[in-house]
Amino acid sequence: MTEKLYYTTPFMTSCEATVLSCEKTAEGCIVTLDRSIIFPEGGGQPADHGTIDGIRILDAHEKDGVIYHTCAAPVEVGSRCRVELDIARRLDHSEQHTGEHILSGVAHNLCGAQNVGFHMAADYCTIDLDVFLDEDALSNLEAEANNAVRRNLPVTAEHMNHERLAQINLRKKSDIKSDDIRVVFIGGGEIDSCTCCGTHCASTGEVGYIRISDSQKYKGGTRIWFACGSRAVNAANELTRSVTAMARSYSTSREELPAAVRKQSDELNSAKRDLKARTQALCDLIAANDARKIAITTIDGFGANDVKMLSESLVSHNARVALVFGIKDGCTCYRALRADGESAPMNELVKAVNALVNGKGGGSPAFAQGSAASRITPEIIGSLENFVEKWFQGNN
Ligand SMILES: [Zn+2]
């Protein structure tokens, strides 16, 4: 068994220890000590990092009470060594973990929600609640959680047996079999009481700030993305910087930005409607001036929707078959459409065009479409016109 100094003296940042074993593996050198300040991965919290005599600890895990430190290089068995904790990493994990207790406890107290999942990653944390919380409920949860932070309540841990555990009002029923159960209390149990093996801040005030950044419906409940402490402050600052930059690009203030974005969106939608109407008028004009029965046309700046519009215009005017090519952003799209009563299969026509222009596409006998990842040259179009004329004569 390793003496777990992160429980007995939780804020110790370095210690002396004796190296009990060191085994080389593919992951690194697995080192055991008689005592350690390094918290191993557990309860949703990643392992502490640090050094043993200056050698980096890359990971740590626990099995049957023994902590296995994965180190970058070997250490001498039997020697006395100095273990140093990566304090910034521990603080970050403790802030997120304590914040998770506060959010879960407050959600339970406010609306009876149970935390059914917790994930702490290097750049985000989530909790899953079994109750759906709408925006107002989430806003209330965030406000109440930050009230608990502001009150600077103590965060304490107690190791107990099942008899003592039975006397405690836990947020979540424990399924731990062992008779050494660790229970963490926030505000003496007023905010939260829950079995937990992780590291925490000494008081809620040390969490500083709890920020809910996003949520979604998840398995009938809610998945909440949150950040605490420095992570939350950094995320809020980053958001402020992006919103400020966006407001500047709109020549407005942050406060006026939503209205400016809505206005631009309205203008864009109106411009799209105008463009569609003008494209339709252009297509009709082209079609009215094209007397060909087999109309093969190429238009620069036309995309797939415009090509569809022009093929329909051509067929509704004089064409029995329309094959329209649009060239946009260096790519070519095409559509073949026949008039009612014609029998030439348009999917076969597009298949033949695909082969000529190295394109992809298909459709039905009535209409078909395709595209090629290159700009079609007038020379290719010229040879295509001859090909299609011949092909159409042979297929109709
Ligand atoms: Zn915890």
Residues whose N, C-alpha, C, O or C-beta is under 5 A from the ligand:
A	BS01	ZN	H97 V184 C196 G198
